[in-house]
Amino acid sequence: MQEIKVKNIIIGKQFKSSANYQEFVKIVKEQNIKVSVVEAGQRINIEKDLYFDILWPSSNEIISENSINNNSLVCKMVYKDISTLFTGDIEEIAEKAILEKYKNLKSTILKVAHHGSKSSSIKEFLNAVKPKVALIGVGKNNKFGHPNLNVLKRLERVWK
């Protein structure tokens, strides 16, 4: 937001503040950016045949354990017959809560949760999504060792 012009922001409902969030709020006010706060159950229509279903977070099911990660925005983008599941930084506890809440998570593309961290991408979640493609956002030689080798192995099992 400091480098490029931003007109609109969609953000998940926040249940805990942080220094990053306070800086975000400051920049939004300074630049008069429109912010839409969303939570589970909402649909955002972009154009014909393109929409986002907001799956998480939910005010009724706030996760207190590592709350910033586990209440990350999770949404499914659908365009005609292609879908992408964006999972933010959720971990196992949130994945299990989402599995309990939704029966159809199947998606063409999965943005793997929490940079492929060992705390995410449980077998049951990956099997429910059954992605054809999995994307993991990481930097080379990152200090966290992401993605975790076991997560990569679990992904490989989904494709066998």
Protein Blocks (a to p, Z undefined) as FASTA:
>chain_A
ZZpccfbdcddddfbdcfklmmmmmmmmmnopacddddehiacdfbghiacddfbdcfkl
ccfbhkllmmcccddddehjaccddekjadfklmmmmmmmpmblccfbdcdehhhpakgo
ifklmmmnopabdcddddehiaklpacfklmmmmmmmmZZ
